[in-house]
């Protein structure tokens, strides 16, 4: 049985036309990310690697080429 997820839109999303938003839903063991214009495609991750990614991005340790 699949549990219904409560999706929340990012406050940083454009949202002007309603379909350019990043959404997140949490379950007891994972986080689910998706774009509202493609809700059938999700990124599922546990909190530890996501927290590491966010820390890296905030610390400006990631440099795009």
CHARMM internal coordinates of N, CA and C (Angstrom, degrees):
IC EDIT
DIST 1 N 1 CA 1.4459
DIST 1 CA 1 C 1.5173
ANGL 1 N 1 CA 1 C 109.56
DIST 1 C 2 N 1.3334
ANGL 1 CA 1 C 2 N 117.97
DIHE 1 N 1 CA 1 C 2 N 129.74
DIST 2 N 2 CA 1.4520
ANGL 1 C 2 N 2 CA 123.58
DIHE 1 CA 1 C 2 N 2 CA 179.17
DIST 2 CA 2 C 1.5221
ANGL 2 N 2 CA 2 C 109.70
DIHE 1 C 2 N 2 CA 2 C -91.92
DIST 2 C 3 N 1.3247
ANGL 2 CA 2 C 3 N 115.19
DIHE 2 N 2 CA 2 C 3 N 129.18
DIST 3 N 3 CA 1.4629
ANGL 2 C 3 N 3 CA 119.95
DIHE 2 CA 2 C 3 N 3 CA 177.95
DIST 3 CA 3 C 1.5208
ANGL 3 N 3 CA 3 C 109.51
DIHE 2 C 3 N 3 CA 3 C -79.40
DIST 3 C 4 N 1.3226
ANGL 3 CA 3 C 4 N 116.71
DIHE 3 N 3 CA 3 C 4 N 141.25
DIST 4 N 4 CA 1.4591
ANGL 3 C 4 N 4 CA 120.83
DIHE 3 CA 3 C 4 N 4 CA 174.85
DIST 4 CA 4 C 1.5270
ANGL 4 N 4 CA 4 C 108.47
DIHE 3 C 4 N 4 CA 4 C -68.81
DIST 4 C 5 N 1.3051
ANGL 4 CA 4 C 5 N 116.02
DIHE 4 N 4 CA 4 C 5 N 138.89
DIST 5 N 5 CA 1.4616
ANGL 4 C 5 N 5 CA 120.52
DIHE 4 CA 4 C 5 N 5 CA 179.86
DIST 5 CA 5 C 1.5205
ANGL 5 N 5 CA 5 C 109.94
DIHE 4 C 5 N 5 CA 5 C -102.01
DIST 5 C 6 N 1.3101
ANGL 5 CA 5 C 6 N 115.11
DIHE 5 N 5 CA 5 C 6 N 144.99
DIST 6 N 6 CA 1.4660
ANGL 5 C 6 N 6 CA 121.12
DIHE 5 CA 5 C 6 N 6 CA 174.88
DIST 6 CA 6 C 1.5270
ANGL 6 N 6 CA 6 C 107.57
DIHE 5 C 6 N 6 CA 6 C -96.92
DIST 6 C 7 N 1.3338
ANGL 6 CA 6 C 7 N 116.64
DIHE 6 N 6 CA 6 C 7 N 103.96
DIST 7 N 7 CA 1.4544
ANGL 6 C 7 N 7 CA 122.04
DIHE 6 CA 6 C 7 N 7 CA -177.02
DIST 7 CA 7 C 1.5256
ANGL 7 N 7 CA 7 C 109.83
DIHE 6 C 7 N 7 CA 7 C -85.82
DIST 7 C 8 N 1.3404
ANGL 7 CA 7 C 8 N 115.48
DIHE 7 N 7 CA 7 C 8 N 136.91
DIST 8 N 8 CA 1.4561
ANGL 7 C 8 N 8 CA 121.82
DIHE 7 CA 7 C 8 N 8 CA 176.34
DIST 8 CA 8 C 1.5152
ANGL 8 N 8 CA 8 C 108.33
DIHE 7 C 8 N 8 CA 8 C -122.15
DIST 8 C 9 N 1.3256
ANGL 8 CA 8 C 9 N 116.11
DIHE 8 N 8 CA 8 C 9 N 137.94
DIST 9 N 9 CA 1.4590
ANGL 8 C 9 N 9 CA 120.62
DIHE 8 CA 8 C 9 N 9 CA 178.74
DIST 9 CA 9 C 1.5178
ANGL 9 N 9 CA 9 C 109.99
DIHE 8 C 9 N 9 CA 9 C -88.42
DIST 9 C 10 N 1.3130
ANGL 9 CA 9 C 10 N 115.12
DIHE 9 N 9 CA 9 C 10 N 143.32
DIST 10 N 10 CA 1.4476
ANGL 9 C 10 N 10 CA 120.73
DIHE 9 CA 9 C 10 N 10 CA 177.81
DIST 10 CA 10 C 1.5236
ANGL 10 N 10 CA 10 C 110.30
DIHE 9 C 10 N 10 CA 10 C -66.05
DIST 10 C 11 N 1.3224
ANGL 10 CA 10 C 11 N 116.17
DIHE 10 N 10 CA 10 C 11 N 140.62
DIST 11 N 11 CA 1.4682
ANGL 10 C 11 N 11 CA 120.15
DIHE 10 CA 10 C 11 N 11 CA 176.25
DIST 11 CA 11 C 1.5245
ANGL 11 N 11 CA 11 C 111.12
DIHE 10 C 11 N 11 CA 11 C -72.05
DIST 11 C 12 N 1.3351
ANGL 11 CA 11 C 12 N 117.00
DIHE 11 N 11 CA 11 C 12 N -13.16
DIST 12 N 12 CA 1.4592
ANGL 11 C 12 N 12 CA 121.00
DIHE 11 CA 11 C 12 N 12 CA 178.44
DIST 12 CA 12 C 1.5259
ANGL 12 N 12 CA 12 C 112.71
DIHE 11 C 12 N 12 CA 12 C -91.06
DIST 12 C 13 N 1.3140
ANGL 12 CA 12 C 13 N 117.97
DIHE 12 N 12 CA 12 C 13 N -4.07
DIST 13 N 13 CA 1.4574
ANGL 12 C 13 N 13 CA 121.27
DIHE 12 CA 12 C 13 N 13 CA -179.85
DIST 13 CA 13 C 1.5172
ANGL 13 N 13 CA 13 C 110.57
DIHE 12 C 13 N 13 CA 13 C -73.04
DIST 13 C 14 N 1.3162
ANGL 13 CA 13 C 14 N 115.79
DIHE 13 N 13 CA 13 C 14 N 149.58
DIST 14 N 14 CA 1.4629
ANGL 13 C 14 N 14 CA 122.11
DIHE 13 CA 13 C 14 N 14 CA -179.31
DIST 14 CA 14 C 1.5181
ANGL 14 N 14 CA 14 C 110.55
DIHE 13 C 14 N 14 CA 14 C -58.18
DIST 14 C 15 N 1.3167
ANGL 14 CA 14 C 15 N 116.67
DIHE 14 N 14 CA 14 C 15 N -60.18
DIST 15 N 15 CA 1.4518
ANGL 14 C 15 N 15 CA 121.73
DIHE 14 CA 14 C 15 N 15 CA 175.23
DIST 15 CA 15 C 1.5155
ANGL 15 N 15 CA 15 C 115.72
DIHE 14 C 15 N 15 CA 15 C 69.58
DIST 15 C 16 N 1.3203
ANGL 15 CA 15 C 16 N 119.12
DIHE 15 N 15 CA 15 C 16 N 0.50
DIST 16 N 16 CA 1.4634
ANGL 15 C 16 N 16 CA 120.42
DIHE 15 CA 15 C 16 N 16 CA -176.50
DIST 16 CA 16 C 1.5179
ANGL 16 N 16 CA 16 C 112.51
DIHE 15 C 16 N 16 CA 16 C -64.36
DIST 16 C 17 N 1.3299
ANGL 16 CA 16 C 17 N 117.33
DIHE 16 N 16 CA 16 C 17 N -36.56
DIST 17 N 17 CA 1.4647
ANGL 16 C 17 N 17 CA 118.87
DIHE 16 CA 16 C 17 N 17 CA 179.03
DIST 17 CA 17 C 1.5261
ANGL 17 N 17 CA 17 C 111.79
DIHE 16 C 17 N 17 CA 17 C -109.91
DIST 17 C 18 N 1.3251
ANGL 17 CA 17 C 18 N 116.78
DIHE 17 N 17 CA 17 C 18 N 7.15
DIST 18 N 18 CA 1.4555
ANGL 17 C 18 N 18 CA 120.71
DIHE 17 CA 17 C 18 N 18 CA 173.22
DIST 18 CA 18 C 1.5115
ANGL 18 N 18 CA 18 C 116.61
DIHE 17 C 18 N 18 CA 18 C 82.07
DIST 18 C 19 N 1.3371
ANGL 18 CA 18 C 19 N 118.59
DIHE 18 N 18 CA 18 C 19 N -5.14
DIST 19 N 19 CA 1.4564
ANGL 18 C 19 N 19 CA 118.19
DIHE 18 CA 18 C 19 N 19 CA -177.91
DIST 19 CA 19 C 1.5229
ANGL 19 N 19 CA 19 C 113.21
DIHE 18 C 19 N 19 CA 19 C -130.24
DIST 19 C 20 N 1.3146
ANGL 19 CA 19 C 20 N 117.28
DIHE 19 N 19 CA 19 C 20 N 24.26
DIST 20 N 20 CA 1.4646
ANGL 19 C 20 N 20 CA 120.01
DIHE 19 CA 19 C 20 N 20 CA 178.88
DIST 20 CA 20 C 1.5252
ANGL 20 N 20 CA 20 C 110.30
DIHE 19 C 20 N 20 CA 20 C -121.46
DIST 20 C 21 N 1.2970
ANGL 20 CA 20 C 21 N 116.17
DIHE 20 N 20 CA 20 C 21 N 41.01
DIST 21 N 21 CA 1.4632
ANGL 20 C 21 N 21 CA 120.94
DIHE 20 CA 20 C 21 N 21 CA -173.89
DIST 21 CA 21 C 1.5169
ANGL 21 N 21 CA 21 C 111.69
DIHE 20 C 21 N 21 CA 21 C -112.34
DIST 21 C 22 N 1.3136
ANGL 21 CA 21 C 22 N 114.68
DIHE 21 N 21 CA 21 C 22 N 144.85
DIST 22 N 22 CA 1.4512
ANGL 21 C 22 N 22 CA 121.55
DIHE 21 CA 21 C 22 N 22 CA 169.69
DIST 22 CA 22 C 1.5190
ANGL 22 N 22 CA 22 C 106.53
DIHE 21 C 22 N 22 CA 22 C -91.16
DIST 22 C 23 N 1.3303
ANGL 22 CA 22 C 23 N 115.76
DIHE 22 N 22 CA 22 C 23 N 133.79
DIST 23 N 23 CA 1.4601
ANGL 22 C 23 N 23 CA 120.69
DIHE 22 CA 22 C 23 N 23 CA -178.82
DIST 23 CA 23 C 1.5237
ANGL 23 N 23 CA 23 C 109.53
DIHE 22 C 23 N 23 CA 23 C -123.30
DIST 23 C 24 N 1.3245
ANGL 23 CA 23 C 24 N 116.28
DIHE 23 N 23 CA 23 C 24 N 150.11
DIST 24 N 24 CA 1.4617
ANGL 23 C 24 N 24 CA 122.06
DIHE 23 CA 23 C 24 N 24 CA 178.93
DIST 24 CA 24 C 1.5211
ANGL 24 N 24 CA 24 C 109.19
DIHE 23 C 24 N 24 CA 24 C -134.16
DIST 24 C 25 N 1.3146
ANGL 24 CA 24 C 25 N 115.62
DIHE 24 N 24 CA 24 C 25 N 143.82
DIST 25 N 25 CA 1.4668
ANGL 24 C 25 N 25 CA 122.35
DIHE 24 CA 24 C 25 N 25 CA 174.09
DIST 25 CA 25 C 1.5255
ANGL 25 N 25 CA 25 C 107.12
DIHE 24 C 25 N 25 CA 25 C -136.09
DIST 25 C 26 N 1.3143
ANGL 25 CA 25 C 26 N 116.53
DIHE 25 N 25 CA 25 C 26 N 142.04
DIST 26 N 26 CA 1.4662
ANGL 25 C 26 N 26 CA 121.25
DIHE 25 CA 25 C 26 N 26 CA -179.34
DIST 26 CA 26 C 1.5228
ANGL 26 N 26 CA 26 C 110.10
DIHE 25 C 26 N 26 CA 26 C -115.20
DIST 26 C 27 N 1.3224
ANGL 26 CA 26 C 27 N 115.11
DIHE 26 N 26 CA 26 C 27 N 140.59
DIST 27 N 27 CA 1.4590
ANGL 26 C 27 N 27 CA 122.55
DIHE 26 CA 26 C 27 N 27 CA 170.46
DIST 27 CA 27 C 1.5285
ANGL 27 N 27 CA 27 C 105.57
DIHE 26 C 27 N 27 CA 27 C -119.99
DIST 27 C 28 N 1.3058
ANGL 27 CA 27 C 28 N 119.15
DIHE 27 N 27 CA 27 C 28 N 174.31
DIST 28 N 28 CA 1.4653
ANGL 27 C 28 N 28 CA 119.20
DIHE 27 CA 27 C 28 N 28 CA -177.35
DIST 28 CA 28 C 1.5358
ANGL 28 N 28 CA 28 C 114.93
DIHE 27 C 28 N 28 CA 28 C -56.62
DIST 28 C 29 N 1.3183
ANGL 28 CA 28 C 29 N 118.45
DIHE 28 N 28 CA 28 C 29 N -29.39
DIST 29 N 29 CA 1.4588
ANGL 28 C 29 N 29 CA 119.79
DIHE 28 CA 28 C 29 N 29 CA -175.81
DIST 29 CA 29 C 1.5225
ANGL 29 N 29 CA 29 C 115.09
DIHE 28 C 29 N 29 CA 29 C -118.58
DIST 29 C 30 N 1.3330
ANGL 29 CA 29 C 30 N 118.12
DIHE 29 N 29 CA 29 C 30 N -10.70
DIST 30 N 30 CA 1.4628
ANGL 29 C 30 N 30 CA 119.58
DIHE 29 CA 29 C 30 N 30 CA -174.88
DIST 30 CA 30 C 1.5242
ANGL 30 N 30 CA 30 C 112.02
DIHE 29 C 30 N 30 CA 30 C -142.16
DIST 30 C 31 N 1.3276
ANGL 30 CA 30 C 31 N 113.54
DIHE 30 N 30 CA 30 C 31 N 163.33
DIST 31 N 31 CA 1.4591
ANGL 30 C 31 N 31 CA 122.02
DIHE 30 CA 30 C 31 N 31 CA 170.77
DIST 31 CA 31 C 1.5192
ANGL 31 N 31 CA 31 C 107.10
DIHE 30 C 31 N 31 CA 31 C -114.68
DIST 31 C 32 N 1.3192
ANGL 31 CA 31 C 32 N 116.06
DIHE 31 N 31 CA 31 C 32 N 144.14
DIST 32 N 32 CA 1.4549
ANGL 31 C 32 N 32 CA 121.91
DIHE 31 CA 31 C 32 N 32 CA -179.60
DIST 32 CA 32 C 1.5210
ANGL 32 N 32 CA 32 C 107.60
DIHE 31 C 32 N 32 CA 32 C -122.64
DIST 32 C 33 N 1.3220
ANGL 32 CA 32 C 33 N 116.54
DIHE 32 N 32 CA 32 C 33 N 128.87
DIST 33 N 33 CA 1.4575
ANGL 32 C 33 N 33 CA 122.77
DIHE 32 CA 32 C 33 N 33 CA 179.58
DIST 33 CA 33 C 1.5174
ANGL 33 N 33 CA 33 C 108.91
DIHE 32 C 33 N 33 CA 33 C -120.09
DIST 33 C 34 N 1.3287
ANGL 33 CA 33 C 34 N 115.82
DIHE 33 N 33 CA 33 C 34 N 144.55
DIST 34 N 34 CA 1.4643
ANGL 33 C 34 N 34 CA 120.22
DIHE 33 CA 33 C 34 N 34 CA 176.39
DIST 34 CA 34 C 1.5223
ANGL 34 N 34 CA 34 C 109.04
DIHE 33 C 34 N 34 CA 34 C -156.70
DIST 34 C 35 N 1.3215
ANGL 34 CA 34 C 35 N 115.03
DIHE 34 N 34 CA 34 C 35 N 163.95
DIST 35 N 35 CA 1.4608
ANGL 34 C 35 N 35 CA 121.53
DIHE 34 CA 34 C 35 N 35 CA 170.56
DIST 35 CA 35 C 1.5169
ANGL 35 N 35 CA 35 C 106.86
DIHE 34 C 35 N 35 CA 35 C -97.91
DIST 35 C 36 N 1.3127
ANGL 35 CA 35 C 36 N 116.84
DIHE 35 N 35 CA 35 C 36 N 138.89
DIST 36 N 36 CA 1.4650
ANGL 35 C 36 N 36 CA 119.28
DIHE 35 CA 35 C 36 N 36 CA -175.12
DIST 36 CA 36 C 1.5190
ANGL 36 N 36 CA 36 C 112.81
DIHE 35 C 36 N 36 CA 36 C -66.45
DIST 36 C 37 N 1.3342
ANGL 36 CA 36 C 37 N 118.16
DIHE 36 N 36 CA 36 C 37 N -22.05
DIST 37 N 37 CA 1.4648
ANGL 36 C 37 N 37 CA 118.69
DIHE 36 CA 36 C 37 N 37 CA 178.77
DIST 37 CA 37 C 1.5246
ANGL 37 N 37 CA 37 C 112.12
DIHE 36 C 37 N 37 CA 37 C -81.51
DIST 37 C 38 N 1.3419
ANGL 37 CA 37 C 38 N 118.26
DIHE 37 N 37 CA 37 C 38 N -11.51
DIST 38 N 38 CA 1.4625
ANGL 37 C 38 N 38 CA 122.69
DIHE 37 CA 37 C 38 N 38 CA 174.49
DIST 38 CA 38 C 1.5300
ANGL 38 N 38 CA 38 C 109.07
DIHE 37 C 38 N 38 CA 38 C -135.24
DIST 38 C 39 N 1.3272
ANGL 38 CA 38 C 39 N 118.03
DIHE 38 N 38 CA 38 C 39 N 67.02
DIST 39 N 39 CA 1.4647
ANGL 38 C 39 N 39 CA 120.64
DIHE 38 CA 38 C 39 N 39 CA -173.39
DIST 39 CA 39 C 1.5270
ANGL 39 N 39 CA 39 C 114.60
DIHE 38 C 39 N 39 CA 39 C -67.06
DIST 39 C 40 N 1.3137
ANGL 39 CA 39 C 40 N 118.02
DIHE 39 N 39 CA 39 C 40 N -15.20
DIST 40 N 40 CA 1.4560
ANGL 39 C 40 N 40 CA 120.32
DIHE 39 CA 39 C 40 N 40 CA 179.52
DIST 40 CA 40 C 1.5164
ANGL 40 N 40 CA 40 C 113.39
DIHE 39 C 40 N 40 CA 40 C -79.81
DIST 40 C 41 N 1.3230
ANGL 40 CA 40 C 41 N 117.45
DIHE 40 N 40 CA 40 C 41 N -11.23
DIST 41 N 41 CA 1.4573
ANGL 40 C 41 N 41 CA 122.40
DIHE 40 CA 40 C 41 N 41 CA 179.61
DIST 41 CA 41 C 1.5230
ANGL 41 N 41 CA 41 C 108.42
DIHE 40 C 41 N 41 CA 41 C -108.05
DIST 41 C 42 N 1.3349
ANGL 41 CA 41 C 42 N 115.71
DIHE 41 N 41 CA 41 C 42 N 120.82
DIST 42 N 42 CA 1.4585
ANGL 41 C 42 N 42 CA 121.02
DIHE 41 CA 41 C 42 N 42 CA -177.46
DIST 42 CA 42 C 1.5173
ANGL 42 N 42 CA 42 C 111.01
DIHE 41 C 42 N 42 CA 42 C -126.69
DIST 42 C 43 N 1.3105
ANGL 42 CA 42 C 43 N 115.05
DIHE 42 N 42 CA 42 C 43 N 148.53
DIST 43 N 43 CA 1.4574
ANGL 42 C 43 N 43 CA 122.22
DIHE 42 CA 42 C 43 N 43 CA 168.43
DIST 43 CA 43 C 1.5183
ANGL 43 N 43 CA 43 C 105.91
DIHE 42 C 43 N 43 CA 43 C -103.16
DIST 43 C 44 N 1.3243
ANGL 43 CA 43 C 44 N 117.42
DIHE 43 N 43 CA 43 C 44 N 123.74
DIST 44 N 44 CA 1.4560
ANGL 43 C 44 N 44 CA 121.79
DIHE 43 CA 43 C 44 N 44 CA -179.73
DIST 44 CA 44 C 1.5175
ANGL 44 N 44 CA 44 C 108.28
DIHE 43 C 44 N 44 CA 44 C -114.37
DIST 44 C 45 N 1.3318
ANGL 44 CA 44 C 45 N 116.12
DIHE 44 N 44 CA 44 C 45 N 129.65
DIST 45 N 45 CA 1.4550
ANGL 44 C 45 N 45 CA 121.37
DIHE 44 CA 44 C 45 N 45 CA -174.99
DIST 45 CA 45 C 1.5240
ANGL 45 N 45 CA 45 C 109.05
DIHE 44 C 45 N 45 CA 45 C -150.07
DIST 45 C 46 N 1.3317
ANGL 45 CA 45 C 46 N 116.70
DIHE 45 N 45 CA 45 C 46 N 152.89
DIST 46 N 46 CA 1.4600
ANGL 45 C 46 N 46 CA 116.68
DIHE 45 CA 45 C 46 N 46 CA 173.08
DIST 46 CA 46 C 1.5218
ANGL 46 N 46 CA 46 C 108.02
DIHE 45 C 46 N 46 CA 46 C -87.13
DIST 46 C 47 N 1.2984
ANGL 46 CA 46 C 47 N 117.78
DIHE 46 N 46 CA 46 C 47 N 168.33
DIST 47 N 47 CA 1.4666
ANGL 46 C 47 N 47 CA 122.21
DIHE 46 CA 46 C 47 N 47 CA -169.06
DIST 47 CA 47 C 1.5292
ANGL 47 N 47 CA 47 C 113.78
DIHE 46 C 47 N 47 CA 47 C -67.13
DIST 47 C 48 N 1.3136
ANGL 47 CA 47 C 48 N 119.54
DIHE 47 N 47 CA 47 C 48 N -31.85
DIST 48 N 48 CA 1.4639
ANGL 47 C 48 N 48 CA 121.23
DIHE 47 CA 47 C 48 N 48 CA -174.34
DIST 48 CA 48 C 1.5328
ANGL 48 N 48 CA 48 C 113.23
DIHE 47 C 48 N 48 CA 48 C -62.78
DIST 48 C 49 N 1.3322
ANGL 48 CA 48 C 49 N 120.15
DIHE 48 N 48 CA 48 C 49 N -53.47
DIST 49 N 49 CA 1.4673
ANGL 48 C 49 N 49 CA 118.52
DIHE 48 CA 48 C 49 N 49 CA 178.97
DIST 49 CA 49 C 1.5286
ANGL 49 N 49 CA 49 C 112.76
DIHE 48 C 49 N 49 CA 49 C -65.32
DIST 49 C 50 N 1.3339
ANGL 49 CA 49 C 50 N 116.99
DIHE 49 N 49 CA 49 C 50 N -33.93
DIST 50 N 50 CA 1.4621
ANGL 49 C 50 N 50 CA 119.11
DIHE 49 CA 49 C 50 N 50 CA 178.35
DIST 50 CA 50 C 1.5218
ANGL 50 N 50 CA 50 C 110.61
DIHE 49 C 50 N 50 CA 50 C -66.74
DIST 50 C 51 N 1.3157
ANGL 50 CA 50 C 51 N 117.67
DIHE 50 N 50 CA 50 C 51 N -42.37
DIST 51 N 51 CA 1.4673
ANGL 50 C 51 N 51 CA 120.93
DIHE 50 CA 50 C 51 N 51 CA 177.35
DIST 51 CA 51 C 1.5224
ANGL 51 N 51 CA 51 C 110.51
DIHE 50 C 51 N 51 CA 51 C -61.56
DIST 51 C 52 N 1.3357
ANGL 51 CA 51 C 52 N 117.17
DIHE 51 N 51 CA 51 C 52 N -39.30
DIST 52 N 52 CA 1.4623
ANGL 51 C 52 N 52 CA 120.97
DIHE 51 CA 51 C 52 N 52 CA 177.45
DIST 52 CA 52 C 1.5287
ANGL 52 N 52 CA 52 C 110.86
DIHE 51 C 52 N 52 CA 52 C -64.07
DIST 52 C 53 N 1.3233
ANGL 52 CA 52 C 53 N 117.23
DIHE 52 N 52 CA 52 C 53 N -43.99
DIST 53 N 53 CA 1.4602
ANGL 52 C 53 N 53 CA 120.76
DIHE 52 CA 52 C 53 N 53 CA 178.09
DIST 53 CA 53 C 1.5265
ANGL 53 N 53 CA 53 C 110.95
DIHE 52 C 53 N 53 CA 53 C -61.01
DIST 53 C 54 N 1.3125
ANGL 53 CA 53 C 54 N 117.69
DIHE 53 N 53 CA 53 C 54 N -46.46
DIST 54 N 54 CA 1.4603
ANGL 53 C 54 N 54 CA 121.13
DIHE 53 CA 53 C 54 N 54 CA -179.72
DIST 54 CA 54 C 1.5245
ANGL 54 N 54 CA 54 C 110.49
DIHE 53 C 54 N 54 CA 54 C -62.78
DIST 54 C 55 N 1.3257
ANGL 54 CA 54 C 55 N 117.41
DIHE 54 N 54 CA 54 C 55 N -43.13
DIST 55 N 55 CA 1.4650
ANGL 54 C 55 N 55 CA 120.94
DIHE 54 CA 54 C 55 N 55 CA 177.76
DIST 55 CA 55 C 1.5328
ANGL 55 N 55 CA 55 C 110.59
DIHE 54 C 55 N 55 CA 55 C -59.82
DIST 55 C 56 N 1.3246
ANGL 55 CA 55 C 56 N 116.66
DIHE 55 N 55 CA 55 C 56 N -44.57
DIST 56 N 56 CA 1.4609
ANGL 55 C 56 N 56 CA 121.33
DIHE 55 CA 55 C 56 N 56 CA 179.64
DIST 56 CA 56 C 1.5228
ANGL 56 N 56 CA 56 C 111.02
DIHE 55 C 56 N 56 CA 56 C -61.14
DIST 56 C 57 N 1.3274
ANGL 56 CA 56 C 57 N 116.78
DIHE 56 N 56 CA 56 C 57 N -44.99
DIST 57 N 57 CA 1.4580
ANGL 56 C 57 N 57 CA 120.11
DIHE 56 CA 56 C 57 N 57 CA -179.46
DIST 57 CA 57 C 1.5274
ANGL 57 N 57 CA 57 C 111.56
DIHE 56 C 57 N 57 CA 57 C -66.09
DIST 57 C 58 N 1.3297
ANGL 57 CA 57 C 58 N 116.95
DIHE 57 N 57 CA 57 C 58 N -41.78
DIST 58 N 58 CA 1.4636
ANGL 57 C 58 N 58 CA 120.58
DIHE 57 CA 57 C 58 N 58 CA 179.41
DIST 58 CA 58 C 1.5264
ANGL 58 N 58 CA 58 C 111.76
DIHE 57 C 58 N 58 CA 58 C -68.01
DIST 58 C 59 N 1.3038
ANGL 58 CA 58 C 59 N 117.25
DIHE 58 N 58 CA 58 C 59 N -30.53
DIST 59 N 59 CA 1.4650
ANGL 58 C 59 N 59 CA 121.84
DIHE 58 CA 58 C 59 N 59 CA -179.21
DIST 59 CA 59 C 1.5176
ANGL 59 N 59 CA 59 C 112.17
DIHE 58 C 59 N 59 CA 59 C -81.85
DIST 59 C 60 N 1.3278
ANGL 59 CA 59 C 60 N 116.05
DIHE 59 N 59 CA 59 C 60 N -1.37
DIST 60 N 60 CA 1.4688
ANGL 59 C 60 N 60 CA 122.14
DIHE 59 CA 59 C 60 N 60 CA -179.33
DIST 60 CA 60 C 1.5269
ANGL 60 N 60 CA 60 C 110.97
DIHE 59 C 60 N 60 CA 60 C 59.68
DIST 60 C 61 N 1.3307
ANGL 60 CA 60 C 61 N 117.19
DIHE 60 N 60 CA 60 C 61 N 31.75
DIST 61 N 61 CA 1.4586
ANGL 60 C 61 N 61 CA 121.69
DIHE 60 CA 60 C 61 N 61 CA 177.64
DIST 61 CA 61 C 1.5188
ANGL 61 N 61 CA 61 C 111.68
DIHE 60 C 61 N 61 CA 61 C -87.20
DIST 61 C 62 N 1.3097
ANGL 61 CA 61 C 62 N 116.63
DIHE 61 N 61 CA 61 C 62 N -10.35
DIST 62 N 62 CA 1.4614
ANGL 61 C 62 N 62 CA 121.37
DIHE 61 CA 61 C 62 N 62 CA -179.61
DIST 62 CA 62 C 1.5272
ANGL 62 N 62 CA 62 C 107.70
DIHE 61 C 62 N 62 CA 62 C -101.27
DIST 62 C 63 N 1.3036
ANGL 62 CA 62 C 63 N 116.47
DIHE 62 N 62 CA 62 C 63 N 125.41
DIST 63 N 63 CA 1.4616
ANGL 62 C 63 N 63 CA 120.69
DIHE 62 CA 62 C 63 N 63 CA 179.84
DIST 63 CA 63 C 1.5181
ANGL 63 N 63 CA 63 C 108.89
DIHE 62 C 63 N 63 CA 63 C -120.59
DIST 63 C 64 N 1.3199
ANGL 63 CA 63 C 64 N 116.33
DIHE 63 N 63 CA 63 C 64 N 112.78
DIST 64 N 64 CA 1.4634
ANGL 63 C 64 N 64 CA 120.20
DIHE 63 CA 63 C 64 N 64 CA 176.66
DIST 64 CA 64 C 1.5055
ANGL 64 N 64 CA 64 C 109.56
DIHE 63 C 64 N 64 CA 64 C -73.07
DIST 64 C 65 N 1.3244
ANGL 64 CA 64 C 65 N 116.33
DIHE 64 N 64 CA 64 C 65 N 143.06
DIST 65 N 65 CA 1.4520
ANGL 64 C 65 N 65 CA 119.58
DIHE 64 CA 64 C 65 N 65 CA 179.24
DIST 65 CA 65 C 1.4939
ANGL 65 N 65 CA 65 C 110.88
DIHE 64 C 65 N 65 CA 65 C -102.96
END
COOR INIT
IC SEED 1 N 1 CA 1 C
IC BUILD
